[in-house]
């Protein structure tokens, strides 16, 4: 662990910087949202106040943009739009970008990267993944403003922001091939691409990388690289796995650094534009769950690294996890802010792991502001494995969620659930968790946090007026087991032949009837006062249908989709499985507003000022972009209907529709959801209480549009309206919802007035025009 080995070099470096003058930051309107994190330091905080704590409860939907086109490949999106100079820019899977009118959602231009995205080859693996963000460059000289994006195909693309046409002066007619020999390491067939957004400083663009999750220890490099936006030329590379003679190389024993993969920034960078410092949050080295073939601490995996943005020179670093065996990464973008401590203002940067531990540093020197302790952690028993004897823990703030487990932590929701959970853990010797960083085992160990978080890439917001760092977290536990792969093994994942996997990692559920076996709350939102290092508040986040009344359980999975705050004293967030979009009071965590959305939100919202002088809030919900504003913003603000409402139990489909829907299901759904609709933990369950609970109080329009816009994976939108409604009828039939004499209509207005309830005794009267 190192905080400032380059201290003398830093002093000289900053002296030169001061003589040259501080960097000039681009100037944008205060109502814009010009980068993924709003600003270069990722505070995700807007100065707008038109929507505030007093009136947010009156927000209404004003327009929606559907990303799905019939016959065009589609996947669920996790995208955050940009809003710059009166234009809204949105990216989504299969390398599609649109420019929209921010007040109406009308399309200005569209771009799709060349490729046969409907082919079988491009439906595999990560191809066409989430396209989580874009970057805006204001241009230079004769070069007009650009929209810049990376692809999971290993391409960097620059588009004219006004027209959507590729910049002919950038690379090869607007595209730079990132799969160069220096990073592919002799593994041309292994995965290398970009799943998150690039970052821009002056005329340089910095590329993160998503590399070879499918591999063993060897594969493409996780290096961060800089490119010249004016030409597409490569400027510098930072070796995330140090080469021979470089600092940190000794942390890879027995020359295991050679061609090592992982150790990549797969998330988002931060930049101190005044000082010209780039901050990189790096993930774990491969393989994620064992490391006997990469013995040592493995710098710079699981580290935050500060670089001179113009040269790529390392200034300081901190490794949050030594020799990661848990896939705990640094998933979220660093956030830049000031800390006021002992009467002094300290420029700070945050680094957070999935675990979830929050570290706060002086962003110039790398010194921890609240102290860090190396504490002993349990050693495992996997033959030949290397175990770090200690791991770093911040003195403050405390962990944001659960980091260990004993049988005293078993949930106590109902006697039946508690008994079933105890029986589950008896088969694993009580869970075999011996505290923080208990390692995987051959027998199975209860682990926190889940490799999906904990904390996730959508990260935090920061309110500078309060000094609050606000982030959502899920206490996701699971049973982690390793299975040795022997030569000739089939039926289990063995990895690519170029980089085989030594152990198969087995994930086992630690839930009973959909409820986790550990105590609530299962998900939280926490506000950390960075000026004290203490929690300002922490609240349960979301709920679980059917749990005992009066218990604030929090959601079972509410960490994909982060918060966005405003100077109006509020923050917005989606993320929960109940498909609600919420607003909270920033100072107290008090919920002020929520609305049911047609699909789940797994992305960060933005807020902006339209050219009409009205403030809007936009957020991606899987395959649609939803936008809200105060009442009266637009005359056509909500779709309304005067048709009487009914519920699904009143015979809303026919038997013949259900029979035709069964054929559709067998053709496109059984591979993932199985014949019995159970999903067997590899896909969403489509039968019984969990299914109806998910859709309770939503309309059939919500269900039909989700099926149409997201299914089947890789070919969303390929089902006809008739096939979609027939499939819906079959799902109702299998869930013992009675048929009737009237066919289920594909008309959206008709579907909006058929409400899904868990029992035929319930009747819901929803406000007209509700979403």
N, C-alpha and C positions, 0 to 999 in steps of 0.2 A: 504494500500500500504506500503510495507516494503522493505527497501534496505539493512539493515545490522544488524538485531537484534542479530545475533550471532557473533558480531565483536570480543569480547574477545576470544571466542572459536576458531574463525578463526585464530587468532594470534598463539595460542597454537598449533593448527592443522598444520599450515605451518612450525612452528619450528620443529616439529617432522618430517615432510616431508623432510626438508632440512638436518636434521641429518641422515636420511635414504638414502639420495641421490635421485636425480630426476629420474623419470621413464625413461627407455630406450625405444625409439620408434622403431618399426620395420623399416627395411631398404628395400626400393624397388628401382628399376631402375627408372631414371627420365622419361623414356618413357612409364612407366606403368600407369594404372588407377586402383589402388588397392581397392578403396572403392567407394560407391555411390557418395559421394561428392568430389572424388579424394583423399582428405586427411581427417584426423579425424576432422578437423575444418570446412569442407564443403566449401572451397574456390572455388571449381570447376574451378581451374586454372592450366593449364599445362605449364611447362617450355619449351616446344618444340617450335622451331622457323623455322623449315624447310618450313612449310606452313605459310605465313606471309602476311602482307598487300600489298606487291608488287606482289605476284603471286597467291593469293587466287582466283582471278577471272578466273583462268584456271582450277580449280578443275573439275574432271570428276568422274562419277560412276565407281567403279571397281568390286564390287561384292554385291550380295544380298542374304539374307537367309530368306526363307519363313517358318514362324512358323506353318502354317496350314498343317495338314495332313488329308486326306480324311478319314472320319469315326471317327475322334478323336475330342472331344469337344474343342472348341476354342472361345476366346473372343478377343476384341481389347486390345492391351498391352500398358502399360505406363512405360515400363522397361528401366533401365539404365544398360548397360553391365559393366563388370569388365574386365580389361586386366592385368594379372599378370604372369610374368616369361614365356612369349611367348605363353600364352593361353588366348583366349577370352571366358568369361563365360556370359551366357545370361539366364534370367528367363522370363517366360511368363505364361499366365493363365492356370489354371488347374495343377499348381504345376509341371511344366515341366522346366527342366534345361538342357542346352546343353553346351558343351565345343567345341569351334571352333578354326580352324587355323586362326589367325588374318589377314593373308595376302590373304586368299582365301575364307574363310567361310566354308571350309570343316569340317564335323563333326568328332570330336575326340571321344566323348561319349555323351550319352543322359540318362536322368533320368526323370521318371514320378512317383510322389507319388502314392501309391496304392489308388484306389477308383473308383467307377463306375460313372465317371464324365459325361457320356451321359444319366444317369438316370434322370427322371423328378425331383426327389428330389434335385439333384445337379445342376439343371438348375435354381433353384429359388434363389432369394435374392442375397447375395454377394458371394456365393460359387464359388470358382475358380476365384476370382477377379484378379486384374491387376498384382499381383506379381511385385511390382515396383522396387525391388532391392535385391541384394545378399550381403553377407559379406564374406570376405576371412580371414582365420586365418592361420598363418604360421606354426601352430603346436607346439608341445613341446615334447622333449625327443623322445620316440618311437612313438608318435602320429604324423602321416604325416600331411601336410597342408590340410585344410578343406574348403569346401564351405558350408556356413550356411544360412539357409532360414527359414522363418516362413510361415504358411499357414492360410487361412481364416477358416480352419477347426479346428484351435486351436492347431497346432502342430509346434514343433521346430525340424528341421531336420539338421543333419550334414553329409556331403558327403566327401569322399576322393577326393581331388581336381584333382588327377591324373587319377582316374578311374571312378568317379561318383558313387561308391558303398557306401551305408550308413556305417558310423563308428560304428562297433559293440559294442564299449566301451561307446558310448554316449547314455544315456537313455536306452530305449528298442530297441536294435538293430538299433540305429541311430536316434530314434525319442523320443522326450519328449512330453508328453501330458500336454498342458498348461491349460486345463479346470479343474483346481483343485477346491475343495469346497471353499477355502478361497477367490477366485475371482468370482466364479459363483453365490455366494450370495443366493443360493437356487433357482436359475432360470436356470435349466439345459437345457431348450429348447430355451433360448434366445441366440442371436448371440454373439460369442466370437472368435476372430481370429486375424491374422496379415495381413494387406494389404500392408505395406511398409517394408523397410529393417530393420534388426536388426543391432546393433552396437557392436563392439568388442574392449575390452581393456585388455591387458595382456591375462589371461586365462578366462576372464569373457565375457559373451554375454548378452546384455541388450535387452529385448523384449518390443516393443511398443504394442498397442492393439487397435483393432477396435471392439467396444462393443455396441451392442443393439441400433443401430440407430432407430430400429423399435418400441422402447418402450416408455413408459411414463417416470416418474422420477426414477423408480426402475428397477434394472437389474444388470448384472455382473459389477464388479469393473473395473476402469480404471487404476489400479495400474501398475507402472513400476516394473519389476522384473529382477534380475540378476541370471545367471545360470553358472555353472562351465563347460567349454567346454571339460574338460578332462573326465568328468563322466556324465554330464547332471543333476547333483544335484542342487537343489535350494539353492541360497546363501543369498539373501535378497530381501525384498519388500519395496517399498515406497507407502504409502497410498495416492493416489491423492485426495481422499476425506478424510480429517483427522478424525480418530476415536475419541471416547471419551477420553479426557485428552491430546490429541495431539494438537500441535500448529495449529491454524486455525479452529478448530472444532466449535468455537463460531460463525463462519460466515455462519453456516447452522442452521437457527432458528428452534425451535420446534422439535429437533431431526430428521430433514429431511435428515441428513447425512446417516442415516441407510439404507444400501443397495442402495444408490444413484448410478446412472450409468452415463456414459459420463465421463467428466473430464479426458480425456485420451490423451496420446501422440499417435496419429494415423499416424503421419508423421515420421520424421527422427531426431535422436539425434545428438549432437555434443560432442566431447571430447577434453579437453585440456590434451594431453598426458603427458606433462611435469609436470603438477600439479595434475593430476589424478582427474579432475573434469568432471562430466557428466552434460550436459545441456539438459533439457527436455522442448519442446514446447507443452503445453497442450491445448486441445480443450475445447469446451463448455460443460456444464452439460446438461443432458436431463431434460425435453424436450427442443429442441433448440429454440422455439419461444414463450414459456410462462414459468413462474416460480413461480406461486402462491403457488405451493406445494414444493418449495425449497427456501423459503424466506431467504434473506441475500446475502452477496457478493459472497459466494460459492467458497472459496479457495479449491483446487489450480486450478480450471478451468480457462482457458484463461490466464495462467501464464507461465512465464519462470522460471524454478526451477533449481538451481545448487546443485548437490549432490556430496559428496565424492564417487567416482566411486567404491571403494573397499568395502564400508560399507553401502551405501545408505543413509547416514546422510545428512540432509538438511543443506546447507551452507548459501544460500540466495535465495530470490525469488522476483518476481515482477508480479503483476496482471495487465494485460493490459486492461481488461474489467471486471467491477464489475457486477455480476448478468446478464450474457449475455442473451439477448432476440432476437438475430439476427443471431445466428450461425456463428459468425465471427472468432472464433478459433484463434489459432496460427498455421497456416497451413504449414509453410515452416521451413526447418531446420535452427537452429541458425548457424551463420557464425562467425568464430573466425578470428580476424585480429588485427593489432596494429594501434592505433590512435596517431598521433603526434600533440600535442596541447600545446601551450605556452612553446615550447621547450622541452617538456617531452614526452616520449613514454609510452603510456598506453595500456596494454593488454585489448582488447575489445571483446565484443560479441554482435551480433545483435539479435533482436527479432522483428518479423513483424506479423501483423494481416492481415486478409483478407481486412480490412476496407478501405484503406491500410495506417496504421501508422507504421513508422519505429522507434524503440527505440534502442539506443546504450548505452551499459553499460560497466563499468570497470568489466571485467569478473572474477576478483578475489574477489572484495568487493561488487559488485552489485550496486555501485553508478552510477547514470545516468551521462553521460559525457556532454550532452548538456541541461540538465534540463528537468523536467517534471512538468506540471501543472494539478491540478485537476480543471476542469471547469464544471459549471452547464450545465445540459442537460435536454431536455424536459421530462415531466412526462406524462404517458399515461392514458387511461381511461378504460382499461379492468378491470372489477370488481374483487377485491381481489388481484390484481397483486402487486408485490413488485417492486418498481422502485428505482434504485440507483440515488441519487440527482446529483452526479457528475461522470465524467469519466476522466481518465488520458490522456493527450495529450503531445507529445514531443514538447519542445520549438523549437528544430531543429532536423531533417529536417522537412519541411512542409509536409502535406499529399501528397502522391504520386499520388492520384487521387481524384475524386469527393467524397465528404462525406456528401453533402446536396443537396437540390433541391428547387427551386421556379419556378414560371411560367416564370420568366425572363430567365431561363435556357433551355427553350424549343428550340429544333433544328430549324434552319432557312435554311435548305437545299433547299427547294422549297416552294412556297406559299401553294401549295396543302398539302404537308406533314405537314407544320406548322399548318395549319387550322385543319387538322385531329387530330393532337396531342393535340391542345388546346381543342377540343371537348372531347377527351378522358379524359383529366384532369379535365374538368368541372364536369364530373360525379363523381369525387373524391374530390370535393371542392378544386381544385388547387393542389391536390396531398397530402395534409395534412402533408407535411414534414416541420418540424419547426426547422431544422438544424441538425447537427451531432447527431447521436444516437436517432433520432425520433423513438419511439417504434411502434411495430405492433398495429393494431386497429381492431375492429370488422367491421368497415366500409371500410377499405382498406387505406393503406398509401404508398406513393412512397418511396422506400427504396434504399439506397446505403450503402455498396456495396451488390451485389448479394451474397447469401450464397455460390455460386461457385466461389467467388472472383470477383473483387479485385485481390489480390495475391493468388496464389495457391501453392500446395505442391512442385512443381518443383523449386520454389525459385529463388535464386540469384547466381551470380558469383562475385568474388572479384579479382581485379587486384592489387597485392601488389605494383607494380612499380608506379602506379598512385594514389593508395588509393581510387579507385572507386568501390563502391558497385552497381552492375547493376542488375536490375530486371524489368520484364515485368508485366503490370497491365492492367486490363480491367475495364472501368467504367460501370459495369453491374448494371443497375437499374431494378426494378420490383415493382408491386403493391402487398403488403403483407397484407393479411387479416386473421383473426381468426374466426372460426365458432365453437360455443359451441357444444360439442357432448352430446346428451341426451341419456338416457337409451333406448335401443331398436333401435337406429339409424342404418340404413343399407344404403349401397350405397356410404358411405364415409369411409375413413380409421379410425378405432377406436383403432388400436393397438392390441397387444396380450392380451389374457384374464388375464395373470399373471401380466401385467403392462399396464393397459389401458391408452389411451391418453385422456386428458380432452378437448383439442381444436384441431380441424382439421386446419392445416395451408394451406391456399389457395394462390397459386402463380398465379398472373395474369400478362400477358405481357404488357409492356409499349412501344410497337413498332407499327409502321404502315407500312405495305407492306415490312416488313423485316428491316426497318430502325429504330433505336432507336429514341425516342422522346426527347432526351436531346442533348445538343450541343457537337460537336466534339472537340477533338479527342476521339474516343470511346475506343481505346487501345493505350498504350504508352510503350516505354522503357525509363527508367530513370537511369542516373548515378548519384549517390550521392557521393560527395567527403567527406569521413568520417573524414578528417582532418579539415574540416570547418563546416560540417553539412549542407552544401548547395548543391543544384543541380549543377553538372558540366554541364549537358545537359539533355534535355528531348525531345524525338521525337515521332511523331505518328508512330504506328506500324501496318503494314498491310493496307489493303484497302477493300472497298466494291464495288462490280461490280454495275455499273449503276448510281452511285451518280454523282452529277454535277462535271464537270472537274475543276481542279485547287484547289479543297478542299481536304486537307489531313485528311481524316476521321479517319484513323486507323480502324482496324478490329472490328467487333462486339463481338468477342470472341477469345482472343489471350493470355490467361494466363495459359493454360495447355501446358507445354513444356517450360523449362527455358533455360537461356543462359549458355554457357561454354566459358571461355576466355583462351588465350594463351599468352606466352611471345613474340609471333610474332606480337603483337599489334592488335589482332582481337578477336572477339567472334562470336560464331555460335549459331543459334537459329531457331527452327521450329515454332510451336504453332498456326500459322494463318490458318484460314479456306480456304484461297486460295491455301493451300497445297504447300507452297514454303518453302524451306530450305535456310536460308540466312546467310551471314557473314557481320559483321559491323566492322568499325574501332573503337577500344575501346576508344581512346582519344576524338573522335569527334562525334561518333554515325552515321558516314557516311556509307551508304550501299555500299558494295564492290562487292557482288556476290549473286546470288540466282539461284535456280533450282527448277523446278516443280517436286514434288514427286508423286508417284502413289497413296499414301494414306496420310491422315493427320498425322502430327507429334504431339503427346501429351506427349512426353518424353524429357529427357535431352540428348544432344549429349555427346560423349566422343571423345578424340583424344589420339593417342598412337603411339609409334614407333614400327614398325614391326621388326621381326628378320632379314628382308632383308634390314634394314637401311632406310626404307621409312616411312614417317608419314602418318597416316590414320585418317579419321574422320568417326565415326559410329553413327547412330541414328536410333531408332525404329520408324517406321511409321505404327501404328496400328498393322498389322500382319506380317510385314516384317522388317528385319534389313538391312538398306542401308549403304553402305560404300563408301567413296570417297577418292581420292588421286590426286596428281599432274599428268599431262599427262606423259605417258611413264613408269609409275610405274609397270604396267603389260601389256603384249602384248595383252591379251584378255580383255582389260579394258572395252569395251562397245559393246553392241549388235548393229549391224548396219544392214541396209537393203537398197536395191536399188529399191524396189518396189515403183512405183509412189504413192503419197498420194492423198486422196480424202477427202470429208467432208460428214457428216451424211446425208445431204440433197440430196445426189445423189443416193438415192434408195439402201441402203446397207442391207436391210432385206426384207423378204417376208411377205405377209399377213398371210400365214399359220403359220409362225413362231410366229407372234404376237398373233394369236389365241391360240396356244399352250402355249405361255408365259402367257396369261391371266389365264389359268388354274393353272399354277405354282404360280402366284401371289395370287390367291384366296386361295390356299392351305397353303402358308407359309408367306404371307406378310400382309394380310388384318387386322390381329389382331392388329398390331402396326401402319401401315400406312393407314388403312381404305380403303374402297372400292373406294373412290374418290382420293386416293393417297395424301391426304392433310396432314396426320399425326396428325392434330388437336392439334398441339403444344406438342404432346407427343412423336413424332418420326419425323425423317427428312421428309420434304416435297419432294415429287417425281414428282411434276408437275408444269409447268409454269416457269416464269422467274427465281425464286430462284433456281430451279433445274438446268436449263441450265446454269445459271451464275456460279454455283458451278463447273461445268465441262468444262466451256469455255476454249478452246485451249488445252485441254487434249485429249488423244486418247481414242478410245473405249476400248483399252486394259486396260487403267486405270480404266474405269468403270466396265468392266467385272471382272477384278482381285479383285476389291473391293467387288463386289457382291459375288464372289466365296469365298473370304477369310474371310468375316465378317458376311455373312447372311446365314440362319436366326440366330438370337442371340441364343447362347448356342449350336448351331449345325452347326457352320460355316464349310464349306467344304463338307457338305452332299449333295449338289446339284450336279448333273452330269454336264459335259461340255455342253451337249445339253440343259438341263434345264436352265442353266445360260445364254446361248446365246438367248434362246427363251424368257426368262424373260427380257433381255436387249431389245429385239425387241419390246416387249409389252410396255416397258417404252418409247421407241422412238415413237411408235404409239400414245400413250396417250398424248405425247407432240407435236403432229401434225407434226412429221417428216415423210415425205412420204415414202411409201414402194417402192420396185422395183422388178426385176425379179431374182435377185441373193440372195441366202441365206446368212445370216450372218455367217461367219466362226468362229470356236472356236480356230483357229490357232493364236498364239500370234503375229507372224510377220505380218499377215494380219490385225489384229486388231490395231497394232501400227500405221498403215498407214491410219486409218480412224479417222479423227480429228473432235471433237465435237465443233461446233460453235453455237452461239445464233441465227444466221440467215443465209440463204443460199447465201447471198451476200458476206460472208466472206470466204477467203481462206487463210490458214496458211501454210507456208513453214518452217517446223521446222528443225533444224540441225539433220543430221543423227546420230542415237544413243542417242538422248536426252531422258531423262527419263520422 
